[in-house]
Amino acid sequence: MIILKKIAGYFLIVFAILMAIGLLGSTFQAILQSSKEIHDNGLAEGLGYAFGSLFMIIIFILLVIYCMKTGLKLLKNKTKITDSIEDIGKEF
């Protein structure tokens, strides 16, 4: 079970990195396309396109963050709880 968690953690981290690279490439393209839409098709349609693009960029950023956090959580070793030296010999 531990090995499956580690494999899933590595998979999520690699997936998040690939999504982040794609997000970086498409963000600049979306910004340039949004400014072109505002100038070509009018203000209302261009602003709608810009806000829709911004909304999707934010959703992808949140998805990348979630995948990274989940992947790191799966890779983290759980510490074993041990009794401290003061607790040894005490009765409850």
C-alpha positions, 0 to 999 in steps of 0.5 A: 500500500505504501508503494502505491501511495508513493507511485500515485504521489510521483504521478500527481507531481509529474502531472502537476508539473506538465500542467503548469508548463502548459499553463505558462504557455497558454496564459500568454497566448490567452492574454494576447488573444483577449486583447485582440478580441477586445479591439476587433469584436468590441468591448462587450464580447472582448471583455467576456472572452477575457473574463472567461479566459481569466476564470479558466486560468485561475481554475487550472492554477488551483488544480495544479496547486491541489495536485502538488499538495496531494502528491507531496502529502502522499510522498510524506513519511508518516512519523511513528508516535513513540512514548516520551521518556516521561510517559514510560512507567506511568499508569493511566 
